Amino acid sequence: PPGTTTATFLRRCVEAVRPGGLVCFRDYGAYDLPMLRFPPSQRLADRQYARMDGTLARFFTVDEVRTMFREAGLVEEGTGSDGEATPVRYCCVHNENKRKGILMKRVFVHGAWRKPA
């Protein structure tokens, strides 16, 4: 299952990073444009879809990512503009295809975590 694969990946990251090292993450966020375009027939689970080529697409929430990294033993890094610890956040990007005249609203989740020393 996708969750098992993610936990294995994070465990390997933690093993590979030296104490005090940083792990950066950026992936699709919930309600990203491709998620909204998937037909219901391709939905496997909540925010998980099968692409036509057989690969999986997973769209993360901030809370889900925060929990995954915390359970892997990593500590959130960074602060928000208000000085509060808000390293994990949604990043909304507007990409414009000028040739086709299309504005694409993309949503990503990104953050950074440090391995305790």
Contact map, one row per residue, 1 for C-alpha under 8 A:
111110000000000000000000000000000000000000000000000000000000000000000000000000000000000000000000000000000000000000000
111111000000000000000000000000000000000000000000000000000000000000000000000000000000000000000000000000000000000000000
111111100000000000000000000000000000000000000000000000000000000000000000000000000000000000000000000000000000000000000
111111110000000000000000000000000000000000000000000000000000000000000000000000000000000000000000000000000000000000000
111111111000000000000000000000000000000000000000000000000000000000000000000000000000000000000000000000000000000000000
011111111100000000000000000000000000000000000000000000000000000000000000000000000000000000000000000000000000000000000
001111111110000000000000000000000000000000000000000000000000000000010001000000000000000000000000000000000000000000000
000111111111000000000000000000000000000000000000000000000000000000000000000000000000000000000000000000000000000000000
000011111111100000000000000000000000000000000000000000000000000000000000000000000000000000000000000000000000000000000
000001111111110000000000000000000000000000000000000000000000000000001001000000000000000000000000000000000000000000000
000000111111111000000000000000000000000000000000000000000000000000000001000000000000000000000000000000000000000000000
000000011111111100000000000000000000000000000000000000000000000000000000000000000000000000000000000000000000000000000
000000001111111110000010000000000000000000000000000000000000000000000000000000000000000000000000000000000000000000000
000000000111111111000000000000000000000000000000000000000000000000000001110000000000000000000000000000000000000000100
000000000011111111000000000000000000000000000000000000000000000000000000000000000000000000000000000000000000000000000
000000000001111111000000000000000000000000000000000000000000000000000000000000000000000000000000000000000000000000000
000000000000111111101110000000000000000000000000000000000000000000000000000000000000000000000000000000000000000000100
000000000000011111111000000000000000000000000000000000000000000000000000000000000000000000000000000000000000000000100
000000000000000011111000000000000000000000000000000000000000000000000000000000000000000000000000000000000000000000111
000000000000000001111100000000000000000000000000000000000000000000000000000000000000000000000000000000000000000001111
000000000000000011111110000000000000000000000000000000000000000000000000000000000000000000000000000000000000000001110
000000000000000010011111000000000000000000000000000000000000000000000000000000000000000000000000000000000000000111100
000000000000100010001111100000000000000000000000000000000000000000000000000000000000000000000000000000000000000111100
000000000000000000000111110000000000000000000000000000000000000000000000000000000000000000000000000000000000011110000
000000000000000000000011111000000000000000000000000000000000000000000000000000000000000000000000000000000000111100000
000000000000000000000001111100000000000000000000000000000000000000000000000000000000000000000000000000000001111000000
000000000000000000000000111110000000000000000000000000000011000000000000000000000000000000000000000000000001110000000
000000000000000000000000011111010000000000000000000000000111000000000000000000000000000000000000000000000011100000000
000000000000000000000000001111110000000000000000000000000011110000000000000000000000000001000000000000000011100000000
000000000000000000000000000111110010000000000010000000000011100000000000000000000000000000000000000000000011000000000
000000000000000000000000000011111011000000000000000000000010000000000000000000000000000000000000000000000010000000000
000000000000000000000000000111111111000000000000000000000010000000000000000000000000000000000000000000001111000000000
000000000000000000000000000000111111100000000000000000000000000000000000000000000000000000000000000000011110000000000
000000000000000000000000000000011111110000000000000000000000000000000000000000000000000000000000000000000000000000000
000000000000000000000000000001111111110000000010100000000010000000000000000000000000000000000000000000000000000000000
000000000000000000000000000000111111110000000000000000000000000000000000000000000000000000000000000000000000000000000
000000000000000000000000000000001111111000000000000000000000000000000000000000000000000000000000000000000000000000000
000000000000000000000000000000000111111101100000100000000000000000000000000000000000000000000000000000000000000000000
000000000000000000000000000000000000111111100000000000000000000000000000000000000000000000000000000000000000000000000
000000000000000000000000000000000000011111100000000000000000000000000000000000000000000000000000000000000000000000000
000000000000000000000000000000000000001111100000000000000000000000000000000000000000000000000000000000000000000000000
000000000000000000000000000000000000011111110000111000000000000000000000000000000000000000000000000000000000000000000
000000000000000000000000000000000000011111111111110000000000000000000000000000000000000000000000000000000000000000000
000000000000000000000000000000000000000001111101110000000000000000000000000000000000000000000000000000000000000000000
000000000000000000000000000000000000000000111111100000000000000000000000000000000000000000000000000000000000000000000
000000000000000000000000000000000000000000111111000000000000000000000000000000000000000000000000000000000000000000000
000000000000000000000000000001000010000000101111100000000111000000000000000000000000000000000000000000000000000000000
000000000000000000000000000000000000000000111111110000011110000000000000000000000000000000000000000000000000000000000
000000000000000000000000000000000010010001111011111000011100000000000000000000000000000000000000000000000000000000000
000000000000000000000000000000000000000001110001111101111000000000000000000000000000000000000000000000000000000000000
000000000000000000000000000000000000000001000000111111111000000000000000000000000000000000000000000000000000000000000
000000000000000000000000000000000000000000000000011111100000000000000000000000000000000000000000000000000000000000000
000000000000000000000000000000000000000000000000001111100000000000000000000000000000000000000000000000000000000000000
000000000000000000000000000000000000000000000000011111110000000000000000000000000000000000000000000000000000000000000
000000000000000000000000000000000000000000000000011111111000000000000000000000000000000000000000000000000000000000000
000000000000000000000000000000000000000000000001111001111100000000000000000000000000000000000000000000000000000000000
000000000000000000000000000000000000000000000001111000111110000000000000000000000000000000000000000000000000000000000
000000000000000000000000000100000000000000000011100000011111000000000000000000000000000000000000000000000000000000000
000000000000000000000000001111110010000000000011000000001111100000000000000000000000000000000000000000000000000000000
000000000000000000000000001111000000000000000010000000000111110110000000000000000000000000000000000000000000100000000
000000000000000000000000000011000000000000000000000000000011111110000000000000000000000000000000000000000000100000000
000000000000000000000000000010000000000000000000000000000001111111000000000000000000000111000000000000000000100000000
000000000000000000000000000000000000000000000000000000000000111111100000000000000000000000000000000000000000000000000
000000000000000000000000000000000000000000000000000000000001111111110000000000000000000000000000000000000000000000000
000000000000000000000000000000000000000000000000000000000001111111111000000000000000000100000000000000000000100000000
000000000000000000000000000000000000000000000000000000000000011111111100000100000000000100000000000000000000000000000
000000000000000000000000000000000000000000000000000000000000001111111110000000000000000000000000000000000000000000000
000000100000000000000000000000000000000000000000000000000000000111111111000000000000000000000000000000000000000000000
000000000100000000000000000000000000000000000000000000000000000011111111111000000000000000000000000000000000000010000
000000000000000000000000000000000000000000000000000000000000000001111111111100000000000000000000000000000000000000000
000000000000000000000000000000000000000000000000000000000000000000111111110000000000000000000000000000000000000000000
000000100110010000000000000000000000000000000000000000000000000000011111110000000000000000000000000000000000000000000
000000000000010000000000000000000000000000000000000000000000000000001111111000000000000000000000000000000000000000110
000000000000010000000000000000000000000000000000000000000000000000001111111100000000000000000000000000000000000011110
000000000000000000000000000000000000000000000000000000000000000000001100111110000000000000000000000000000000000011110
000000000000000000000000000000000000000000000000000000000000000001000100011111000000001100000000000000000000001111000
000000000000000000000000000000000000000000000000000000000000000000000000001111100000101000000000000000000000001111000
000000000000000000000000000000000000000000000000000000000000000000000000000111110000111000000000000000000000000100000
000000000000000000000000000000000000000000000000000000000000000000000000000011111111111000000000000000000000000000000
000000000000000000000000000000000000000000000000000000000000000000000000000001111111111000000000000000000000000000000
000000000000000000000000000000000000000000000000000000000000000000000000000000111111000000000000000000000000000000000
000000000000000000000000000000000000000000000000000000000000000000000000000000111111000000000000000000000000000000000
000000000000000000000000000000000000000000000000000000000000000000000000000000111111100000000000000000000000000000000
000000000000000000000000000000000000000000000000000000000000000000000000000000111111110000000000000000000000000000000
000000000000000000000000000000000000000000000000000000000000000000000000000011110011111000000000000000000000000000000
000000000000000000000000000000000000000000000000000000000000000000000000000001110001111110000000000000000000000000000
000000000000000000000000000000000000000000000000000000000000000000000000000111110000111110000000000000000000011100000
000000000000000000000000000000000000000000000000000000000000010011000000000100000000011111000000000000000000111100000
000000000000000000000000000000000000000000000000000000000000010000000000000000000000011111100000000000000000111000000
000000000000000000000000000010000000000000000000000000000000010000000000000000000000000111110000000000000011110000000
000000000000000000000000000000000000000000000000000000000000000000000000000000000000000011111000000000000011110000000
000000000000000000000000000000000000000000000000000000000000000000000000000000000000000001111100000000001111000000000
000000000000000000000000000000000000000000000000000000000000000000000000000000000000000000111110000000001110000000000
000000000000000000000000000000000000000000000000000000000000000000000000000000000000000000011111000000111100000000000
000000000000000000000000000000000000000000000000000000000000000000000000000000000000000000001111100000111100000000000
000000000000000000000000000000000000000000000000000000000000000000000000000000000000000000000111110011110000000000000
000000000000000000000000000000000000000000000000000000000000000000000000000000000000000000000011111111110000000000000
000000000000000000000000000000000000000000000000000000000000000000000000000000000000000000000001111111000000000000000
000000000000000000000000000000000000000000000000000000000000000000000000000000000000000000000000111110000000000000000
000000000000000000000000000000000000000000000000000000000000000000000000000000000000000000000000111111000000000000000
000000000000000000000000000000000000000000000000000000000000000000000000000000000000000000000001111111100000000000000
000000000000000000000000000000000000000000000000000000000000000000000000000000000000000000000001110111110000000000000
000000000000000000000000000000000000000000000000000000000000000000000000000000000000000000000111100011111000000000000
000000000000000000000000000000001000000000000000000000000000000000000000000000000000000000000111100001111100000000000
000000000000000000000000000000011000000000000000000000000000000000000000000000000000000000011110000000111110000000000
000000000000000000000000000000011000000000000000000000000000000000000000000000000000000000011110000000011111000000000
000000000000000000000000000111111000000000000000000000000000000000000000000000000000000001111000000000001111100000000
000000000000000000000000011111010000000000000000000000000000000000000000000000000000000001110000000000000111110000000
000000000000000000000000111110000000000000000000000000000001110010000000000000000000000111100000000000000011111000000
000000000000000000000001111000000000000000000000000000000000000000000000000000000000001111100000000000000001111100000
000000000000000000000001110000000000000000000000000000000000000000000000000110000000001110000000000000000000111110000
000000000000000000000111100000000000000000000000000000000000000000000000000111000000001100000000000000000000011111000
000000000000000000000111000000000000000000000000000000000000000000001000011110000000000000000000000000000000001111100
000000000000000000011110000000000000000000000000000000000000000000000000011110000000000000000000000000000000000111110
000000000000010011111110000000000000000000000000000000000000000000000000111000000000000000000000000000000000000011111
000000000000000000111000000000000000000000000000000000000000000000000000111000000000000000000000000000000000000001111
000000000000000000110000000000000000000000000000000000000000000000000000000000000000000000000000000000000000000000111
